[in-house]
């Protein structure tokens, strides 16, 4: 029994030393610090715009009365599949004005998850095009290098934090990151939407 415990302790120490020497801990710390400010700024910006510029309640009421939900959901899916062109927070705020906010919020989270999968396979396809891959390697060199090094952690970061999830997913596909693990870590996308909704729904 003691031998087993000692072996497990030594294994944990080796893992700890590996992460320490490879800079994983500092990378995590820097990532969290960088993510904290954007999250606060997004919430503060929404609050300021709603208070001083545009009444979000009236705006999203107008949108829901003018455009069919299916059209808005399709636009969101396209955005989440192609580099995350439109901030998800806008759609989260829109869902609050729907007859069943939680249902539409869940649909948005599911579409974001599906959009990430589409981006993953776009990345796999890009990998087969040498010229395009070389271009992406230049533009996203640092991002791709981090994914190669930390794998699942960056998928988690992309799923939870205000980083374009589509870009993270595309990069994961380009380096042929395990699809099964990608699907597993990507489920945290649902957590992100529910957590952000708690803040946004209370502001609007």
PASEBA-1860 file (N, C-alpha, C; in nm, 3 decimals):
! residues 204
1> XXXXXXXX> 0.084/-0.121/0.000/0.000/0.000/0.000/0.087/0.125/0.000 ~ 0.188/0.128/0.088/0.277/0.244/0.096/0.354/0.263/-0.034 ~ 0.389/0.150/-0.096/0.462/0.157/-0.223/0.378/0.221/-0.332 ~ 0.248/0.184/-0.333/0.156/0.241/-0.432/0.140/0.391/-0.411 ~ 0.121/0.431/-0.284/0.106/0.573/-0.252/0.231/0.651/-0.290 ~ 0.347/0.591/-0.261/0.473/0.657/-0.292/0.489/0.674/-0.443 ~ 0.448/0.571/-0.517/0.456/0.577/-0.663/0.366/0.686/-0.719 ~ 0.244/0.696/-0.664/0.151/0.799/-0.709/0.202/0.938/-0.675
9> XXXXXXXX> 0.262/0.951/-0.557/0.318/1.081/-0.516/0.432/1.123/-0.608 ~ 0.519/1.028/-0.640/0.630/1.057/-0.731/0.580/1.095/-0.870 ~ 0.473/1.029/-0.913/0.416/1.060/-1.044/0.361/1.202/-1.046 ~ 0.291/1.240/-0.938/0.237/1.375/-0.930/0.349/1.479/-0.927 ~ 0.456/1.446/-0.858/0.571/1.538/-0.852/0.632/1.556/-0.990 ~ 0.642/1.446/-1.065/0.699/1.455/-1.199/0.611/1.539/-1.291 ~ 0.479/1.520/-1.277/0.386/1.599/-1.358/0.398/1.747/-1.321 ~ 0.405/1.773/-1.190/0.419/1.911/-1.142/0.547/1.975/-1.196
17> XXXXXXXX> 0.658/1.902/-1.190/0.785/1.955/-1.240/0.781/1.978/-1.390 ~ 0.713/1.887/-1.461/0.702/1.903/-1.606/0.628/2.033/-1.640 ~ 0.514/2.053/-1.575/0.436/2.174/-1.602/0.512/2.299/-1.558 ~ 0.587/2.287/-1.452/0.663/2.401/-1.402/0.773/2.440/-1.499 ~ 0.850/2.342/-1.544/0.964/2.371/-1.631/0.923/2.407/-1.773 ~ 0.809/2.358/-1.818/0.764/2.390/-1.953/0.686/2.521/-1.959 ~ 0.664/2.582/-1.843/0.596/2.711/-1.840/0.445/2.705/-1.840 ~ 0.390/2.586/-1.813/0.245/2.571/-1.817/0.176/2.659/-1.713
25> XXXXXXXX> 0.229/2.659/-1.592/0.165/2.736/-1.485/0.165/2.886/-1.517 ~ 0.277/2.935/-1.566/0.282/3.077/-1.600/0.189/3.108/-1.717 ~ 0.179/3.012/-1.810/0.089/3.030/-1.924/-0.056/3.037/-1.878 ~ -0.093/2.948/-1.784/-0.229/2.949/-1.730/-0.256/3.081/-1.659 ~ -0.161/3.123/-1.576/-0.179/3.248/-1.503/-0.195/3.367/-1.595 ~ -0.113/3.374/-1.697/-0.121/3.485/-1.792/-0.252/3.481/-1.869 ~ -0.295/3.361/-1.906/-0.421/3.346/-1.981/-0.540/3.393/-1.898 ~ -0.541/3.355/-1.770/-0.651/3.395/-1.683/-0.651/3.546/-1.660
33> XXXXXXXX> -0.531/3.603/-1.644/-0.522/3.748/-1.626/-0.572/3.822/-1.750 ~ -0.532/3.771/-1.867/-0.573/3.834/-1.991/-0.723/3.820/-2.014 ~ -0.779/3.709/-1.967/-0.921/3.684/-1.990/-1.009/3.764/-1.895 ~ -0.959/3.791/-1.774/-1.040/3.859/-1.673/-1.083/3.998/-1.720 ~ -0.988/4.073/-1.773/-1.017/4.210/-1.815/-1.120/4.213/-1.929 ~ -1.104/4.131/-2.036/-1.207/4.133/-2.141/-1.346/4.099/-2.092 ~ -1.356/4.003/-1.999/-1.487/3.965/-1.946/-1.552/4.084/-1.875 ~ -1.474/4.150/-1.790/-1.525/4.267/-1.718/-1.563/4.378/-1.815
41> XXXXXXXX> -1.478/4.399/-1.916/-1.504/4.506/-2.014/-1.630/4.478/-2.095 ~ -1.651/4.352/-2.132/-1.770/4.317/-2.210/-1.897/4.346/-2.130 ~ -1.897/4.301/-2.004/-2.014/4.323/-1.919/-2.035/4.473/-1.894 ~ -1.926/4.544/-1.867/-1.935/4.688/-1.842/-1.983/4.762/-1.967 ~ -1.933/4.719/-2.084/-1.973/4.784/-2.209/-2.121/4.763/-2.236 ~ -2.168/4.641/-2.213/-2.311/4.613/-2.232/-2.396/4.699/-2.140 ~ -2.351/4.709/-2.016/-2.425/4.789/-1.918/-2.428/4.937/-1.960 ~ -2.312/4.989/-2.003/-2.301/5.130/-2.042/-2.385/5.160/-2.166
49> XXXXXXXX> -2.376/5.072/-2.265/-2.453/5.093/-2.388/-2.603/5.089/-2.359 ~ -2.643/4.993/-2.276/-2.784/4.981/-2.241/-2.833/5.102/-2.163 ~ -2.747/5.156/-2.080/-2.787/5.267/-1.992/-2.786/5.403/-2.064 ~ -2.687/5.423/-2.152/-2.668/5.556/-2.208/-2.694/5.569/-2.359 ~ -2.688/5.459/-2.433/-2.700/5.471/-2.579/-2.824/5.402/-2.635 ~ -2.836/5.274/-2.610/-2.944/5.196/-2.670/-3.016/5.116/-2.562 ~ -3.146/5.123/-2.564/-3.224/5.042/-2.471/-3.232/4.901/-2.528 ~ -3.152/4.810/-2.472/-3.147/4.675/-2.526/-3.283/4.606/-2.522
57> XXXXXXXX> -3.359/4.638/-2.421/-3.491/4.576/-2.409/-3.576/4.609/-2.531 ~ -3.578/4.738/-2.569/-3.654/4.780/-2.686/-3.592/4.725/-2.815 ~ -3.458/4.726/-2.821/-3.390/4.680/-2.942/-3.419/4.533/-2.970 ~ -3.405/4.449/-2.868/-3.425/4.306/-2.891/-3.573/4.271/-2.903 ~ -3.658/4.354/-2.845/-3.801/4.335/-2.868/-3.833/4.360/-3.015 ~ -3.770/4.465/-3.071/-3.789/4.497/-3.213/-3.736/4.383/-3.301 ~ -3.619/4.332/-3.267/-3.558/4.224/-3.346/-3.645/4.099/-3.344 ~ -3.693/4.064/-3.225/-3.775/3.943/-3.214/-3.908/3.957/-3.286
65> XXXXXXXX> -3.958/4.081/-3.296/-4.085/4.104/-3.365/-4.066/4.116/-3.516 ~ -3.942/4.144/-3.560/-3.916/4.168/-3.701/-3.860/4.046/-3.773 ~ -3.770/3.974/-3.707/-3.702/3.862/-3.771/-3.742/3.730/-3.706 ~ -3.759/3.631/-3.790/-3.794/3.497/-3.740/-3.675/3.440/-3.662 ~ -3.703/3.374/-3.550/-3.594/3.316/-3.469/-3.501/3.226/-3.549 ~ -3.557/3.150/-3.644/-3.474/3.058/-3.722/-3.367/3.133/-3.801 ~ -3.402/3.253/-3.851/-3.304/3.333/-3.926/-3.190/3.380/-3.836 ~ -3.226/3.423/-3.717/-3.125/3.470/-3.622/-3.035/3.354/-3.579
73> XXXXXXXX> -3.095/3.239/-3.556/-3.017/3.122/-3.516/-2.922/3.077/-3.627 ~ -2.966/3.087/-3.752/-2.880/3.049/-3.865/-2.763/3.146/-3.880 ~ -2.791/3.275/-3.858/-2.683/3.375/-3.862/-2.581/3.344/-3.753 ~ -2.631/3.307/-3.637/-2.541/3.275/-3.526/-2.456/3.152/-3.558 ~ -2.518/3.049/-3.615/-2.444/2.928/-3.651/-2.334/2.961/-3.752 ~ -2.367/3.044/-3.850/-2.268/3.084/-3.950/-2.152/3.158/-3.885 ~ -2.186/3.247/-3.792/-2.082/3.324/-3.722/-1.991/3.233/-3.641 ~ -2.050/3.139/-3.569/-1.973/3.049/-3.484/-1.891/2.949/-3.565
81> XXXXXXXX> -1.927/2.931/-3.691/-1.853/2.838/-3.777/-1.739/2.907/-3.851 ~ -1.749/3.039/-3.863/-1.652/3.115/-3.943/-1.585/3.223/-3.860 ~ -1.493/3.181/-3.775/-1.406/3.271/-3.698/-1.478/3.353/-3.592 ~ -1.602/3.321/-3.559/-1.672/3.392/-3.452/-1.685/3.540/-3.480 ~ -1.740/3.574/-3.595/-1.743/3.713/-3.641/-1.831/3.803/-3.554 ~ -1.937/3.747/-3.495/-2.027/3.827/-3.411/-2.018/3.776/-3.267 ~ -1.998/3.866/-3.170/-1.987/3.823/-3.030/-2.111/3.747/-2.984 ~ -2.094/3.630/-2.923/-2.209/3.551/-2.876/-2.294/3.626/-2.774
89> XXXXXXXX> -2.232/3.721/-2.703/-2.306/3.794/-2.599/-2.428/3.866/-2.656 ~ -2.418/3.910/-2.781/-2.531/3.978/-2.845/-2.649/3.882/-2.859 ~ -2.620/3.760/-2.897/-2.726/3.661/-2.914/-2.779/3.612/-2.780 ~ -2.691/3.607/-2.681/-2.735/3.570/-2.546/-2.836/3.673/-2.495 ~ -2.806/3.800/-2.520/-2.899/3.907/-2.480/-3.031/3.894/-2.556 ~ -3.022/3.858/-2.683/-3.143/3.838/-2.764/-3.230/3.726/-2.707 ~ -3.167/3.618/-2.662/-3.244/3.504/-2.611/-3.326/3.541/-2.488 ~ -3.279/3.641/-2.414/-3.351/3.684/-2.293/-3.487/3.744/-2.327
97> XXXXXXXX> -3.503/3.791/-2.451/-3.628/3.855/-2.492/-3.723/3.758/-2.561 ~ -3.684/3.633/-2.569/-3.769/3.533/-2.633/-3.868/3.476/-2.531 ~ -3.977/3.416/-2.580/-4.078/3.361/-2.488/-4.022/3.257/-2.391 ~ -3.924/3.179/-2.436/-3.861/3.078/-2.352/-3.709/3.100/-2.353 ~ -3.661/3.193/-2.272/-3.519/3.231/-2.274/-3.422/3.114/-2.257 ~ -3.450/3.025/-2.163/-3.358/2.914/-2.136/-3.351/2.820/-2.256 ~ -3.464/2.797/-2.320/-3.467/2.711/-2.439/-3.381/2.770/-2.549 ~ -3.399/2.899/-2.575/-3.322/2.964/-2.682/-3.175/2.976/-2.644
105> XXXXXXXX> -3.148/2.997/-2.517/-3.009/3.002/-2.472/-2.942/2.866/-2.495 ~ -3.014/2.760/-2.466/-2.961/2.625/-2.487/-2.940/2.597/-2.635 ~ -3.032/2.645/-2.718/-3.016/2.631/-2.863/-2.891/2.704/-2.911 ~ -2.869/2.823/-2.857/-2.749/2.900/-2.894/-2.623/2.825/-2.854 ~ -2.623/2.770/-2.733/-2.506/2.695/-2.686/-2.482/2.573/-2.775 ~ -2.590/2.504/-2.811/-2.577/2.386/-2.897/-2.525/2.424/-3.035 ~ -2.575/2.535/-3.089/-2.530/2.581/-3.220/-2.384/2.625/-3.216 ~ -2.344/2.685/-3.105/-2.204/2.724/-3.089/-2.116/2.599/-3.086
113> XXXXXXXX> -2.163/2.497/-3.017/-2.091/2.369/-3.010/-2.079/2.307/-3.149 ~ -2.190/2.308/-3.222/-2.190/2.253/-3.358/-2.102/2.337/-3.450 ~ -2.110/2.470/-3.433/-2.026/2.558/-3.512/-1.878/2.531/-3.490 ~ -1.843/2.499/-3.365/-1.705/2.464/-3.334/-1.662/2.337/-3.406 ~ -1.753/2.240/-3.412/-1.723/2.114/-3.482/-1.701/2.141/-3.631 ~ -1.785/2.227/-3.687/-1.768/2.263/-3.829/-1.632/2.328/-3.849 ~ -1.596/2.418/-3.757/-1.466/2.484/-3.766/-1.352/2.384/-3.754 ~ -1.370/2.285/-3.668/-1.268/2.181/-3.650/-1.240/2.111/-3.784
121> XXXXXXXX> -1.346/2.076/-3.855/-1.328/2.006/-3.983/-1.282/2.100/-4.094 ~ -1.315/2.228/-4.081/-1.257/2.325/-4.174/-1.105/2.327/-4.155 ~ -1.064/2.323/-4.029/-0.922/2.318/-3.999/-0.856/2.193/-4.056 ~ -0.924/2.080/-4.044/-0.871/1.955/-4.102/-0.856/1.969/-4.254 ~ -0.954/2.035/-4.316/-0.949/2.054/-4.460/-0.835/2.149/-4.498 ~ -0.820/2.256/-4.421/-0.712/2.352/-4.447/-0.576/2.282/-4.441 ~ -0.566/2.188/-4.350/-0.440/2.115/-4.334/-0.398/2.044/-4.462 ~ -0.496/2.011/-4.547/-0.464/1.941/-4.672/-0.422/2.037/-4.782
129> XXXXXXXX> -0.433/2.168/-4.758/-0.395/2.268/-4.858/-0.265/2.336/-4.814 ~ -0.153/2.295/-4.870/-0.023/2.344/-4.824/-0.010/2.496/-4.821 ~ -0.054/2.564/-4.927/-0.038/2.710/-4.931/-0.122/2.779/-4.824 ~ -0.245/2.734/-4.811/-0.333/2.793/-4.709/-0.278/2.762/-4.570 ~ -0.231/2.641/-4.552/-0.177/2.603/-4.422/-0.055/2.688/-4.387 ~ 0.031/2.714/-4.486/0.148/2.798/-4.461/0.107/2.939/-4.420 ~ 0.001/2.989/-4.483/-0.048/3.122/-4.449/-0.101/3.124/-4.306 ~ -0.182/3.024/-4.271/-0.237/3.017/-4.136/-0.127/2.995/-4.033
137> XXXXXXXX> -0.026/2.920/-4.072/0.086/2.895/-3.981/0.157/3.026/-3.949 ~ 0.162/3.115/-4.047/0.227/3.244/-4.023/0.142/3.335/-3.937 ~ 0.013/3.345/-3.970/-0.076/3.435/-3.898/-0.110/3.386/-3.758 ~ -0.119/3.255/-3.744/-0.163/3.199/-3.616/-0.053/3.115/-3.552 ~ 0.070/3.148/-3.584/0.182/3.065/-3.540/0.184/3.047/-3.388 ~ 0.170/3.156/-3.316/0.175/3.148/-3.170/0.058/3.068/-3.116 ~ -0.060/3.093/-3.173/-0.181/3.022/-3.128/-0.167/2.871/-3.153 ~ -0.120/2.835/-3.271/-0.104/2.694/-3.305/0.002/2.627/-3.219
145> XXXXXXXX> 0.108/2.701/-3.192/0.215/2.646/-3.109/0.164/2.615/-2.969 ~ 0.082/2.703/-2.915/0.027/2.682/-2.781/-0.066/2.561/-2.779 ~ -0.146/2.546/-2.883/-0.237/2.431/-2.888/-0.158/2.301/-2.898 ~ -0.050/2.303/-2.978/0.033/2.183/-2.988/0.092/2.146/-2.852 ~ 0.126/2.250/-2.775/0.190/2.226/-2.646/0.090/2.185/-2.539 ~ -0.022/2.258/-2.531/-0.113/2.237/-2.418/-0.241/2.163/-2.455 ~ -0.268/2.146/-2.583/-0.380/2.064/-2.625/-0.513/2.102/-2.563 ~ -0.564/2.013/-2.479/-0.698/2.029/-2.423/-0.718/2.156/-2.344
153> XXXXXXXX> -0.613/2.206/-2.280/-0.630/2.326/-2.198/-0.679/2.443/-2.282 ~ -0.622/2.460/-2.401/-0.664/2.572/-2.484/-0.804/2.552/-2.540 ~ -0.845/2.427/-2.558/-0.983/2.402/-2.598/-1.076/2.449/-2.487 ~ -1.038/2.420/-2.363/-1.116/2.464/-2.247/-1.121/2.616/-2.241 ~ -1.005/2.680/-2.261/-0.999/2.826/-2.259/-1.087/2.884/-2.370 ~ -1.077/2.826/-2.489/-1.158/2.875/-2.601/-1.307/2.856/-2.577 ~ -1.342/2.748/-2.507/-1.484/2.720/-2.481/-1.542/2.811/-2.375 ~ -1.461/2.848/-2.276/-1.512/2.922/-2.161/-1.493/3.073/-2.169
161> XXXXXXXX> -1.384/3.117/-2.229/-1.347/3.258/-2.221/-1.375/3.331/-2.352 ~ -1.373/3.465/-2.347/-1.406/3.545/-2.467/-1.296/3.545/-2.572 ~ -1.265/3.426/-2.620/-1.171/3.407/-2.730/-1.253/3.342/-2.842 ~ -1.236/3.385/-2.967/-1.315/3.322/-3.075/-1.300/3.170/-3.074 ~ -1.406/3.102/-3.034/-1.402/2.956/-3.022/-1.379/2.890/-3.157 ~ -1.429/2.954/-3.262/-1.410/2.900/-3.395/-1.263/2.891/-3.432 ~ -1.185/2.993/-3.396/-1.043/2.992/-3.427/-0.970/2.882/-3.352 ~ -1.005/2.865/-3.225/-0.945/2.758/-3.145/-0.980/2.621/-3.205
169> XXXXXXXX> -1.106/2.605/-3.244/-1.151/2.479/-3.302/-1.082/2.451/-3.435 ~ -1.070/2.556/-3.516/-1.006/2.541/-3.646/-0.859/2.500/-3.630 ~ -0.793/2.565/-3.535/-0.653/2.532/-3.509/-0.640/2.389/-3.460 ~ -0.734/2.346/-3.375/-0.732/2.208/-3.325/-0.746/2.108/-3.440 ~ -0.831/2.142/-3.536/-0.846/2.055/-3.652/-0.721/2.052/-3.738 ~ -0.657/2.167/-3.752/-0.537/2.175/-3.835/-0.423/2.089/-3.782 ~ -0.414/2.076/-3.651/-0.307/1.995/-3.595/-0.354/1.853/-3.563 ~ -0.478/1.821/-3.607/-0.535/1.688/-3.587/-0.541/1.651/-3.438
177> XXXXXXXX> -0.585/1.747/-3.359/-0.605/1.718/-3.216/-0.716/1.614/-3.204 ~ -0.706/1.526/-3.106/-0.802/1.417/-3.088/-0.946/1.469/-3.093 ~ -1.023/1.419/-3.189/-1.161/1.466/-3.205/-1.246/1.429/-3.084 ~ -1.224/1.311/-3.030/-1.302/1.269/-2.912/-1.275/1.362/-2.794 ~ -1.149/1.394/-2.771/-1.116/1.486/-2.662/-1.169/1.626/-2.690 ~ -1.164/1.665/-2.817/-1.217/1.796/-2.854/-1.366/1.805/-2.820 ~ -1.441/1.702/-2.855/-1.585/1.700/-2.826/-1.610/1.707/-2.676 ~ -1.528/1.637/-2.600/-1.544/1.634/-2.455/-1.519/1.771/-2.394
185> XXXXXXXX> -1.405/1.830/-2.426/-1.371/1.962/-2.370/-1.466/2.070/-2.422 ~ -1.512/2.052/-2.544/-1.601/2.151/-2.604/-1.735/2.163/-2.535 ~ -1.774/2.061/-2.458/-1.901/2.067/-2.385/-1.904/2.183/-2.285 ~ -1.787/2.232/-2.249/-1.781/2.346/-2.158/-1.838/2.472/-2.223 ~ -1.860/2.465/-2.352/-1.923/2.578/-2.421/-2.061/2.606/-2.361 ~ -2.131/2.500/-2.322/-2.262/2.516/-2.259/-2.249/2.590/-2.126 ~ -2.146/2.555/-2.051/-2.122/2.622/-1.922/-2.101/2.771/-1.943 ~ -2.022/2.805/-2.045/-1.995/2.946/-2.073/-2.124/3.023/-2.100
193> XXXXXXXX> -2.211/2.967/-2.182/-2.334/3.037/-2.218/-2.423/3.058/-2.096 ~ -2.433/2.957/-2.012/-2.519/2.971/-1.894/-2.460/3.071/-1.795 ~ -2.329/3.071/-1.778/-2.265/3.165/-1.686/-2.279/3.309/-1.736 ~ -2.255/3.328/-1.865/-2.267/3.463/-1.921/-2.411/3.510/-1.916 ~ -2.504/3.418/-1.935/-2.645/3.454/-1.931/-2.685/3.503/-1.792 ~ -2.627/3.443/-1.689/-2.658/3.488/-1.552/-2.626/3.636/-1.535 ~ -2.514/3.678/-1.594/-2.473/3.818/-1.583/-2.555/3.906/-1.677 ~ -2.569/3.864/-1.802/-2.636/3.947/-1.902/-2.785/3.959/-1.874
201> XXXX> -2.851/3.850/-1.837/-2.994/3.854/-1.809/-3.024/3.949/-1.694 ~ -2.934/3.956/-1.597/-2.955/4.043/-1.482/-2.932/4.190/-1.515 ~ -2.853/4.215/-1.621/-2.824/4.353/-1.659/-2.934/4.413/-1.745 ~ -2.998/4.328/-1.826/-3.095/4.380/-1.923/-3.235/4.388/-1.864
END
